[in-house]
Amino acid sequence: CGGVFLNLSCVAILNEAVVSTQSTGTKKPEQDESFDIRKLSDFYPVRRSKRQPLSKLKDQETQMLREKIEGKCNEGLEIREIEGKGRGVFSTRHFTRKEFIVEYSGTLISFEEAKKREGEYALHPEKFGCYMYYFSFKNKKYCVDGTAEDGSYGRLLNHSVNGNVETKLVDVNSRPVLILIAKEDIPPDTELCYDYGERSKDIIESHPWLTS
């Protein structure tokens, strides 16, 4: 999955929790005081709502995501050798659509530093696969350089124009973090791929597999 430069512009977004159920009520009709009017709760116990405010749900979701990122979570993933492709990442459990899969980790650097490294890597293509991921965050260009072999899984996902995974940029403590999430429900024992987004004619001619 190496040897190409990734040029995707992402927007900082966080997944939103949606609470869709809401309680309704009806106006109690006027009754003669001589009637013994009882409440419905005299016959059926009142069910206390366990719904939480949307803001609290979002805070909990953000905290869970932060813990996964800081813990370098690779749960549910396995690296395998694929004939003709090299390494790839497979699911070992079911992933639900929009669920966090893994961080695309590496060194966060400026656009200028990234272009400098890009030139250095190009001098030794036999030595370096290149895993440069460019994006914009708060009107500034950045790059995550995942070239170094650091044991992380995100950098090893292969390309497919019809991938089952997509990238998202999230803001964690005012720091841009690239994550990979499920684009659809993914069953166990499935290779995880995403569209690298590379459309440069020269690069595609050198790497024709980018069209598949």
N, C-alpha and C positions, 0 to 999 in steps of 0.2 A: 504493500500500500504506500510505498515511498516513492520519491523521485518527482513529485509535483508540488507546485506551490499553490496553496489554497487561498483563494481570494473571495471571501464571503463577508458581507456586511451584515452584522447582527444587531438587533435592538435589544436593550436590556429589558427583560421581562421576567416576571415571576408567574408561576401557575396560580390561578385564582380559584378559591373554594366557593361553591355556589350552594346556598341553602334555598331549596325550592318549595318546602312545605310551609304553609302559614295557616294559623288558626283563624276561623271565622265564627261569627256568632249571629243570633237572631234576637230581635226585640221581643221581650216577654209581654204577652197580651195582658190587658187589664182584667182582673178577676174580682168577683164579689168576695168581700172579706169573710163571708160565712163559710167559704170553701176552705178545705184543708189543703193548701198549696205546698207541695214538696219539691224540693230541688231534685234534679236528675242524679245528683251525687248521693242522694239518700239511697239510691238503688244501685248505682254503679260508682266505683271508686274513681276519683279524679286522677288522671295521668299527668304527672308533672313533666313539662317539657325539658328535655336534656339538651336542646339546641343551644349552641354557643354563639356569641356575637361573631359576625363575619370577620371583624378585625382580629379577634382572638384566634380564629381558625387560621387566618393568614399568617399570624405570628408563629403559630405552632408549625405550620408547613415550612416557613422560612427556617426555623430552628432545626427541623429535621433535615432539611436540605443542607444547611451549614454543617451539621454533624457528619453527613455522608461525605461531603467534600473534604472536610478537615481530617476525617478518618480514612481518606483514600479508598473509599468503598468500591470493591470489585465483586460484591456478593451477587451470585447468580450468573457469573461469567466464567468462561474457560477459553484459554488460548489453544488452538489446534493448528497443525500443519495441513495445508491444502495443496494438493498436487497442481502445479502450474501457477500457483498464486503466492505461495509462501505461507506466512502466518496469517491467521484470521481469528476473530473472536466470536464465540458461540454462546447462546443462552443455555443455562442448565435448569431454568425454571420459567414459568410464565411471567411475562411482563405486560402490564395493562397500558393502553394508549395514554400517552403523556407522562408515563412514569419515568422517573430518573433512572438512568442506566449506569453512567460513569462520567467522570470529568475528563475533558480533553486537557490533560495536564502537561506542563512543561514550564519553560521560563518565560515570564511576561516581560516583554521588552518594547522599546519604542519602535516606531516605524523606521526611523533612521538606522538604528542598530540592527534591525531585521534585514534591511537591504544590504548592509555591510556583511552580515553573516551569510546571506544568500550568495553573495559573490564568492566568499571563501569556500562554501560548500560546493559551488559549481566547478571549482578548480580540481576537486577530488571526488568525482561522481562515483567512483568505484569504492570509496571509503565511507561516504556519507549518503544515506538516504535522507531525503529532506521532508520535514513535517512542519512547514511554516504556515501558520493560520493567521491571516490578517483580518482585522475588523475595526470598527469605529466605536468609541465609547465616550459619551459626553463631548462630542465634536472633536475628538482627538483620535488619531490612528495608532493602533497597537498591533502587536503580534504575539502569539504564543508559539514559542519555538519548542517543539516536541521531538527534535532530532535525537537528543541524547537517549541512550538506552537506560531508562530509570526504573524499569519494572512495571510501569503503568500500562493499563489496558486500552485507554481511549485512543492513543496514537496508533493502535494496531488494527482498528476497524477498516475494512476494505471499502472500496468505492462501488457504488451501483447507482445508476440514474433512477432506479426504482427502489431505492433503499427503504428499509423498514425502521430506520432511525433518522432523527434530525437534530441539528444543533440549536442550542439556545444560549443566549448571553444573559447572565444574571448578575445582579449587583449584590455583593456580599461585603458588608462593612466598607462600602465605597470603593471596592476593588472589583474589576471586571473578571468574571469567571466563566469559562466556556464549559457547557455540559452537553451531554448527549442524552436525548430522551426518546422513548418509544413513539414512533410515528403512527403506529397501529398496535393492536393486540399481537403479541409475539409468543408463540408456543415454545416449549423447551426444545433443545437440540436444533436450533435455527441459527444460521450465520447472521451476524449483525452487520449491516452495511448502511452507508449514507452517501448522498451525492456530494462529491467534493466541490462541485460548482465551477470547475475549471472549464472555460469555453475558449481559451486561446488556441487559435489555429495551429501555431507552431508547436505548442505543448501537446496538443491532441495528436499531431502527426508523429511526434516522438513516442507518445503513449496512447496508442489506438484503443486500449482497453477502457479509456475514460468515456468512450461513447456507449458502453454497455452497462 
